[in-house]
């Protein structure tokens, strides 16, 4: 009798498990992903890791990890001997620590509006290693000719992850206007 009760419980648990798998197999995953893309943050999460900010920010703007997908950050970090034409000298521990931070906070792992738009714009194209070469960035900056990649030059609140049109000051291009663009999956 005890074995029969145990077997019945297992059948019930298995049935519930199989039913829950059916929900995803029947296309309900769209509802799950839709909730993900209903962003909680209008910008992109600011850099919250001092070691990354200190090491990378000593040479250039500390780009927020949410501006690229994890695979892009991984490609950048495994090629530090030729980091856009310059060798980067950091320890293996620093490399692994920073890579873990970048991967954990990359587009697709954070729910930020800009990160989601960046990810949607890629549409499975080759892995970008430059933010300035992503379709999202190119579309948003199509009339800008200089200072590409120096976010803080035009975006007053870039360090805080805010890239609002209201806080933009573009030197020598006061007539420039950006048009909002939404990328579709």
Secondary structure, 3 states (H helix, E strand, C coil): CHHHHHHHHHHHHHHHHHHHHHHHHHHHHHHHHHHHHCCCECCCCCCCCHHHHHHHHCCCCCCCHHHCEHHHHHHHHCCHHHECCECCCCCHHHHHHHHHHHHHCCECCECEHHHHHHHHHHCCCCCCCCHHHCHHHHHHCCCCCCCCCCHHHHECCHHHCCCCHHHECCCCCCCCCCCCCCCCC
